[in-house]
Amino acid sequence: MIPWIILAVVAVPVLVIGFAATRKRTAAAEHRVGVTAQRRAETEGEFAEAAAYEAEWRDEDKRRFHEERLP
């Protein structure tokens, strides 16, 4: 019984502190300082191109699926 209490008293706070530190580091990396408006616009353009390609790919996949002969 005592090992479980020790585990709860030691391991849980260590895990919580580690999770908080990892989350803080990730948040800091996602919001870099010095990202210009031009770079943001390029990124948004890349996302728009990717979304357009995905829509085109899905349409092509649907067409191929309907043409496919099933046994």
One Martini backbone bead per residue (centre of mass of N, CA, C, O) as a GRO file, in nm:
protein
   71
    1MET     BB    1   0.057   0.063  -0.020
    2ILE     BB    2   0.299   0.263   0.005
    3PRO     BB    3   0.400   0.265  -0.292
    4TRP     BB    4   0.143   0.403  -0.405
    5ILE     BB    5   0.170   0.665  -0.248
    6ILE     BB    6   0.447   0.742  -0.355
    7LEU     BB    7   0.370   0.746  -0.649
    8ALA     BB    8   0.151   0.968  -0.622
    9VAL     BB    9   0.339   1.190  -0.489
   10VAL     BB   10   0.566   1.183  -0.724
   11ALA     BB   11   0.465   1.120  -1.021
   12VAL     BB   12   0.235   1.316  -1.072
   13PRO     BB   13   0.385   1.589  -1.048
   14VAL     BB   14   0.597   1.524  -1.263
   15LEU     BB   15   0.399   1.491  -1.498
   16VAL     BB   16   0.268   1.771  -1.480
   17ILE     BB   17   0.527   1.937  -1.519
   18GLY     BB   18   0.609   1.813  -1.790
   19PHE     BB   19   0.355   1.891  -1.946
   20ALA     BB   20   0.375   2.199  -1.904
   21ALA     BB   21   0.654   2.236  -2.037
   22THR     BB   22   0.582   2.121  -2.315
   23ARG     BB   23   0.349   2.315  -2.376
   24LYS     BB   24   0.513   2.577  -2.359
   25ARG     BB   25   0.721   2.507  -2.580
   26THR     BB   26   0.517   2.469  -2.811
   27ALA     BB   27   0.389   2.750  -2.802
   28ALA     BB   28   0.654   2.904  -2.861
   29ALA     BB   29   0.710   2.766  -3.143
   30GLU     BB   30   0.439   2.856  -3.290
   31HIS     BB   31   0.517   3.170  -3.191
   32ARG     BB   32   0.708   3.334  -3.366
   33VAL     BB   33   0.938   3.570  -3.391
   34GLY     BB   34   0.940   3.740  -3.708
   35VAL     BB   35   0.682   3.702  -3.857
   36THR     BB   36   0.571   3.790  -4.147
   37ALA     BB   37   0.324   3.879  -4.359
   38GLN     BB   38   0.444   3.737  -4.604
   39ARG     BB   39   0.478   3.456  -4.474
   40ARG     BB   40   0.181   3.421  -4.402
   41ALA     BB   41   0.078   3.438  -4.695
   42GLU     BB   42   0.235   3.194  -4.799
   43THR     BB   43   0.106   2.990  -4.610
   44GLU     BB   44  -0.187   3.036  -4.698
   45GLY     BB   45  -0.135   2.960  -4.994
   46GLU     BB   46  -0.047   2.668  -4.938
   47PHE     BB   47  -0.315   2.583  -4.809
   48ALA     BB   48  -0.491   2.644  -5.055
   49GLU     BB   49  -0.349   2.451  -5.250
   50ALA     BB   50  -0.398   2.195  -5.082
   51ALA     BB   51  -0.708   2.210  -5.085
   52ALA     BB   52  -0.739   2.198  -5.392
   53TYR     BB   53  -0.595   1.928  -5.433
   54GLU     BB   54  -0.781   1.761  -5.252
   55ALA     BB   55  -1.040   1.807  -5.412
   56GLU     BB   56  -0.933   1.690  -5.677
   57TRP     BB   57  -0.861   1.409  -5.565
   58ARG     BB   58  -1.148   1.329  -5.473
   59ASP     BB   59  -1.282   1.343  -5.747
   60GLU     BB   60  -1.098   1.131  -5.879
   61ASP     BB   61  -1.161   0.903  -5.678
   62LYS     BB   62  -1.462   0.887  -5.734
   63ARG     BB   63  -1.436   0.821  -6.034
   64ARG     BB   64  -1.270   0.560  -5.999
   65PHE     BB   65  -1.475   0.409  -5.823
   66HIS     BB   66  -1.710   0.407  -6.041
   67GLU     BB   67  -1.523   0.251  -6.260
   68GLU     BB   68  -1.496   0.020  -6.087
   69ARG     BB   69  -1.469  -0.324  -6.072
   70LEU     BB   70  -1.660  -0.551  -5.906
   71PRO     BB   71  -1.682  -0.892  -5.810
   0.00000   0.00000   0.00000
